């Protein structure tokens, strides 16, 4: 017998989860972007000046 959605033991309960509304997809993408976004390090003024001076020496 060929298996279909109404066959006992099928995954009927999760069939509707394959549909994602555009608003939900957009929100998921926004969340993933924010989660994976890299932020610039917050340097203290002394360290920043030290890095800038050493960069100027190299150039």
PyMOL CGO cylinders between C-alpha atoms (Angstrom):
from pymol import cmd
from pymol.cgo import CYLINDER

trace = [
    CYLINDER, 0.00, 0.00, 0.00, 1.29, 3.47, -0.92, 0.3, 1, 1, 1, 1, 1, 1,
    CYLINDER, 1.29, 3.47, -0.92, 1.96, 5.74, 2.05, 0.3, 1, 1, 1, 1, 1, 1,
    CYLINDER, 1.96, 5.74, 2.05, 0.23, 9.14, 2.15, 0.3, 1, 1, 1, 1, 1, 1,
    CYLINDER, 0.23, 9.14, 2.15, -0.46, 11.87, 4.70, 0.3, 1, 1, 1, 1, 1, 1,
    CYLINDER, -0.46, 11.87, 4.70, -3.39, 9.96, 6.17, 0.3, 1, 1, 1, 1, 1, 1,
    CYLINDER, -3.39, 9.96, 6.17, -1.43, 6.75, 6.73, 0.3, 1, 1, 1, 1, 1, 1,
    CYLINDER, -1.43, 6.75, 6.73, -1.20, 5.90, 10.44, 0.3, 1, 1, 1, 1, 1, 1,
    CYLINDER, -1.20, 5.90, 10.44, 2.20, 6.91, 11.80, 0.3, 1, 1, 1, 1, 1, 1,
    CYLINDER, 2.20, 6.91, 11.80, 2.72, 9.66, 9.23, 0.3, 1, 1, 1, 1, 1, 1,
    CYLINDER, 2.72, 9.66, 9.23, 3.98, 13.08, 10.21, 0.3, 1, 1, 1, 1, 1, 1,
    CYLINDER, 3.98, 13.08, 10.21, 0.58, 14.76, 9.86, 0.3, 1, 1, 1, 1, 1, 1,
    CYLINDER, 0.58, 14.76, 9.86, 1.01, 16.81, 13.01, 0.3, 1, 1, 1, 1, 1, 1,
    CYLINDER, 1.01, 16.81, 13.01, 3.95, 18.76, 11.53, 0.3, 1, 1, 1, 1, 1, 1,
    CYLINDER, 3.95, 18.76, 11.53, 2.71, 19.24, 7.96, 0.3, 1, 1, 1, 1, 1, 1,
    CYLINDER, 2.71, 19.24, 7.96, 1.62, 22.85, 8.58, 0.3, 1, 1, 1, 1, 1, 1,
    CYLINDER, 1.62, 22.85, 8.58, 5.00, 23.82, 10.00, 0.3, 1, 1, 1, 1, 1, 1,
    CYLINDER, 5.00, 23.82, 10.00, 6.45, 23.77, 6.48, 0.3, 1, 1, 1, 1, 1, 1,
    CYLINDER, 6.45, 23.77, 6.48, 4.58, 26.99, 5.73, 0.3, 1, 1, 1, 1, 1, 1,
    CYLINDER, 4.58, 26.99, 5.73, 6.28, 30.16, 6.96, 0.3, 1, 1, 1, 1, 1, 1,
    CYLINDER, 6.28, 30.16, 6.96, 4.59, 33.51, 6.55, 0.3, 1, 1, 1, 1, 1, 1,
    CYLINDER, 4.59, 33.51, 6.55, 6.70, 36.26, 4.93, 0.3, 1, 1, 1, 1, 1, 1,
    CYLINDER, 6.70, 36.26, 4.93, 6.52, 38.34, 8.13, 0.3, 1, 1, 1, 1, 1, 1,
    CYLINDER, 6.52, 38.34, 8.13, 7.84, 35.43, 10.17, 0.3, 1, 1, 1, 1, 1, 1,
    CYLINDER, 7.84, 35.43, 10.17, 10.61, 34.69, 7.68, 0.3, 1, 1, 1, 1, 1, 1,
    CYLINDER, 10.61, 34.69, 7.68, 11.66, 38.36, 7.76, 0.3, 1, 1, 1, 1, 1, 1,
    CYLINDER, 11.66, 38.36, 7.76, 11.74, 38.32, 11.56, 0.3, 1, 1, 1, 1, 1, 1,
    CYLINDER, 11.74, 38.32, 11.56, 13.81, 35.10, 11.58, 0.3, 1, 1, 1, 1, 1, 1,
    CYLINDER, 13.81, 35.10, 11.58, 16.29, 36.66, 9.15, 0.3, 1, 1, 1, 1, 1, 1,
    CYLINDER, 16.29, 36.66, 9.15, 16.52, 39.83, 11.26, 0.3, 1, 1, 1, 1, 1, 1,
    CYLINDER, 16.52, 39.83, 11.26, 17.16, 37.78, 14.38, 0.3, 1, 1, 1, 1, 1, 1,
    CYLINDER, 17.16, 37.78, 14.38, 19.89, 35.72, 12.69, 0.3, 1, 1, 1, 1, 1, 1,
    CYLINDER, 19.89, 35.72, 12.69, 21.55, 38.86, 11.31, 0.3, 1, 1, 1, 1, 1, 1,
    CYLINDER, 21.55, 38.86, 11.31, 21.62, 40.53, 14.74, 0.3, 1, 1, 1, 1, 1, 1,
    CYLINDER, 21.62, 40.53, 14.74, 22.83, 37.34, 16.40, 0.3, 1, 1, 1, 1, 1, 1,
    CYLINDER, 22.83, 37.34, 16.40, 25.72, 36.87, 13.95, 0.3, 1, 1, 1, 1, 1, 1,
    CYLINDER, 25.72, 36.87, 13.95, 26.68, 40.54, 13.66, 0.3, 1, 1, 1, 1, 1, 1,
    CYLINDER, 26.68, 40.54, 13.66, 30.16, 41.39, 14.84, 0.3, 1, 1, 1, 1, 1, 1,
    CYLINDER, 30.16, 41.39, 14.84, 30.69, 44.55, 16.86, 0.3, 1, 1, 1, 1, 1, 1,
    CYLINDER, 30.69, 44.55, 16.86, 33.79, 46.68, 16.91, 0.3, 1, 1, 1, 1, 1, 1,
    CYLINDER, 33.79, 46.68, 16.91, 35.77, 46.44, 20.12, 0.3, 1, 1, 1, 1, 1, 1,
    CYLINDER, 35.77, 46.44, 20.12, 35.43, 49.34, 22.52, 0.3, 1, 1, 1, 1, 1, 1,
    CYLINDER, 35.43, 49.34, 22.52, 39.02, 50.48, 23.13, 0.3, 1, 1, 1, 1, 1, 1,
    CYLINDER, 39.02, 50.48, 23.13, 40.11, 52.69, 25.95, 0.3, 1, 1, 1, 1, 1, 1,
    CYLINDER, 40.11, 52.69, 25.95, 41.57, 56.03, 24.95, 0.3, 1, 1, 1, 1, 1, 1,
    CYLINDER, 41.57, 56.03, 24.95, 45.16, 55.13, 26.02, 0.3, 1, 1, 1, 1, 1, 1,
    CYLINDER, 45.16, 55.13, 26.02, 45.18, 51.88, 24.06, 0.3, 1, 1, 1, 1, 1, 1,
    CYLINDER, 45.18, 51.88, 24.06, 43.67, 53.58, 21.05, 0.3, 1, 1, 1, 1, 1, 1,
    CYLINDER, 43.67, 53.58, 21.05, 46.37, 56.27, 21.05, 0.3, 1, 1, 1, 1, 1, 1,
    CYLINDER, 46.37, 56.27, 21.05, 49.05, 53.58, 21.43, 0.3, 1, 1, 1, 1, 1, 1,
    CYLINDER, 49.05, 53.58, 21.43, 47.72, 51.66, 18.44, 0.3, 1, 1, 1, 1, 1, 1,
    CYLINDER, 47.72, 51.66, 18.44, 47.46, 54.83, 16.37, 0.3, 1, 1, 1, 1, 1, 1,
    CYLINDER, 47.46, 54.83, 16.37, 51.02, 55.85, 17.15, 0.3, 1, 1, 1, 1, 1, 1,
    CYLINDER, 51.02, 55.85, 17.15, 52.42, 52.40, 16.36, 0.3, 1, 1, 1, 1, 1, 1,
    CYLINDER, 52.42, 52.40, 16.36, 50.45, 52.38, 13.09, 0.3, 1, 1, 1, 1, 1, 1,
    CYLINDER, 50.45, 52.38, 13.09, 51.91, 55.76, 12.13, 0.3, 1, 1, 1, 1, 1, 1,
    CYLINDER, 51.91, 55.76, 12.13, 55.43, 54.47, 12.79, 0.3, 1, 1, 1, 1, 1, 1,
    CYLINDER, 55.43, 54.47, 12.79, 54.84, 51.49, 10.48, 0.3, 1, 1, 1, 1, 1, 1,
    CYLINDER, 54.84, 51.49, 10.48, 53.49, 53.62, 7.63, 0.3, 1, 1, 1, 1, 1, 1,
]
cmd.load_cgo(trace, "trace")
